[in-house]
């Protein structure tokens, strides 16, 4: 039996986009699946394991979800901090702005903040005045305020690995065409298959592995002695977001009648969620064994989705 998870979790960009789209937004669970994040695992640079596809990042995912839902927006980044704050102030006069990635460790209203840790985060900016930025932070802080200078420093995101230019913001959201959540999910399936197969059009650091190879190599890293920083990241973020993404993927695939794919996604969610206990208790034998159980499921999910290919929308269906 599969029960869809409802509760807290680090869905910052999906929740932020849902706020921007307002009454026309699908549930954040659907947005998360549309970003493509559940379709894989990667070991970045041979060192950092995350439960998202080889070469994927939230910026790629957000753009995909926005387009699949029939929306478009303005997107801008770069320049000086002063120019970026001025752009943000002017954009907020016409409506809220999706800002990010920001450095989570430098948001002063977050308990324990004060040090950049390379943790990416997304917020909705409501207002900017001469000295203060007002945000809805989906981590649990509605109407949070922080000084302009502090916001700019977090927005610079110097330690965020996938950020090439600072001060990214998306604004001016307009509906290009009406698209139901079901249709958006159907349209997203070819991209999901492409992520599972391993895209070759994305840039990755040397030594990066994807899907089953990433899981197998991560199991060996656990046996060799997992980096304490990686262990902490997994304890606080990676495992719980990975399990939730897969649980949401299962629900979305089931809603499309792709029951075989949904069954594999449920199995993946249970395996990934089951890593949290061994991770915290230090049972590395169980942790490595769980990762090895996970490794073959990515190809099984791909095969199940190909077998259900009649659900795919028209030309261009991957094979």
Rosetta blueprint (number, residue, H / E / L):
1 X L
2 X L
3 X L
4 X L
5 X L
6 X L
7 X L
8 X L
9 X L
10 X L
11 X L
12 X H
13 X H
14 X H
15 X H
16 X H
17 X H
18 X H
19 X H
20 X H
21 X H
22 X H
23 X H
24 X H
25 X L
26 X L
27 X L
28 X H
29 X H
30 X H
31 X H
32 X H
33 X H
34 X H
35 X L
36 X L
37 X L
38 X L
39 X L
40 X L
41 X L
42 X E
43 X E
44 X E
45 X L
46 X L
47 X L
48 X E
49 X E
50 X E
51 X L
52 X L
53 X L
54 X L
55 X L
56 X L
57 X L
58 X H
59 X H
60 X H
61 X H
62 X H
63 X H
64 X H
65 X H
66 X H
67 X H
68 X H
69 X L
70 X L
71 X E
72 X E
73 X E
74 X E
75 X E
76 X E
77 X L
78 X L
79 X L
80 X L
81 X H
82 X H
83 X H
84 X H
85 X H
86 X H
87 X H
88 X H
89 X H
90 X H
91 X H
92 X H
93 X L
94 X L
95 X L
96 X L
97 X E
98 X E
99 X E
100 X E
101 X E
102 X E
103 X E
104 X H
105 X H
106 X H
107 X L
108 X L
109 X L
110 X L
111 X L
112 X L
113 X L
114 X L
115 X L
116 X L
117 X L
118 X L
119 X L
120 X E
121 X E
122 X E
123 X E
124 X E
125 X E
126 X E
127 X E
128 X E
129 X L
130 X L
131 X L
132 X E
133 X E
134 X E
135 X E
136 X E
137 X E
138 X L
139 X L
140 X L
141 X E
142 X E
143 X E
144 X E
145 X E
146 X E
147 X E
148 X H
149 X H
150 X H
151 X H
152 X H
153 X H
154 X H
155 X H
156 X H
157 X L
158 X L
159 X L
160 X L
161 X L
162 X L
163 X L
164 X L
165 X L
166 X L
167 X L
168 X L
169 X E
170 X E
171 X E
172 X E
173 X E
174 X E
175 X E
176 X L
177 X L
178 X L
179 X L
180 X L
181 X H
182 X H
183 X H
184 X H
185 X H
186 X H
187 X H
188 X H
189 X H
190 X H
191 X H
192 X H
193 X H
194 X H
195 X H
196 X H
197 X H
198 X L
199 X L
200 X L
201 X L
202 X L
203 X L
204 X L
205 X L
206 X L
207 X L
208 X L
209 X E
210 X E
211 X H
212 X H
213 X H
214 X H
215 X H
216 X H
217 X H
218 X H
219 X H
220 X H
221 X H
222 X H
223 X H
224 X H
225 X H
226 X L
227 X L
228 X H
229 X H
230 X H
231 X H
232 X H
233 X H
234 X H
235 X H
236 X H
237 X H
238 X H
239 X H
240 X H
241 X H
242 X H
243 X H
244 X H
245 X H
246 X H
247 X H
248 X H
249 X H
250 X H
251 X H
252 X H
253 X H
254 X H
255 X H
256 X L
257 X L
258 X L
259 X H
260 X H
261 X H
262 X H
263 X H
264 X H
265 X H
266 X H
267 X H
268 X H
269 X H
270 X H
271 X H
272 X H
273 X H
274 X L
275 X H
276 X H
277 X H
278 X H
279 X H
280 X H
281 X H
282 X L
283 X L
284 X H
285 X H
286 X H
287 X H
288 X H
289 X H
290 X H
291 X H
292 X H
293 X H
294 X H
295 X H
296 X L
297 X H
298 X H
299 X H
300 X H
301 X H
302 X H
303 X H
304 X H
305 X H
306 X H
307 X H
308 X L
309 X H
310 X H
311 X H
312 X L
313 X L
314 X L
315 X L
316 X L
317 X L
318 X L
319 X L
